[in-house]
């Protein structure tokens, strides 16, 4: 399962409240090749789950993830930080053996 922290849930709801808000939208998370450590996180908003997606709900928000990415993200929490050094969404991934300095890429 993939979860969303309280701070991330607040920020996601804030971003989804724009002029074109549609309650069918959720968060799509995935892993792609690239970055300093070999694999990078990707996050988007989406309203069309694919038949091969793993779909979860946490804090009233839908989370979609393709099966290949889900292998890398099992047990991950999507969080949001507003610190001086970094601001934005980040993934707290218990499967990552190594992460780069910016926290946007990882390896197993």
C-alpha positions, 0 to 999 in steps of 0.5 A: 500500500502507498499512503499520504501524510496529513501535510501532503493530503492538505496540499493535494486538496489545495492544489485540486481546488482550482477552477477545474476541480473534479472529484474524480481526480487523484494522485498518480505516482510512479518510478522512472529510470533516471536521476543520480541514483538510477530511479526517480519518482514521478507524481501527477494528477490523473482521473483515468485509472488504467486496468493494470493500476494498483489503486488505493485510497488514503485520507479520502484521496485516490492514489494510482500506481502502475504495477511495475512502479508499485514493486518499488513503492510498497510501503511508501508514504507521500509527504510534503515539506515546507522547510527552508532547505526544501519545499514540496512533495517527497517520497518516504520509501522504506525500500530505498537503499540509497537516495541522492542528496536532493531526495528525488532519486533512489536505488534499491 
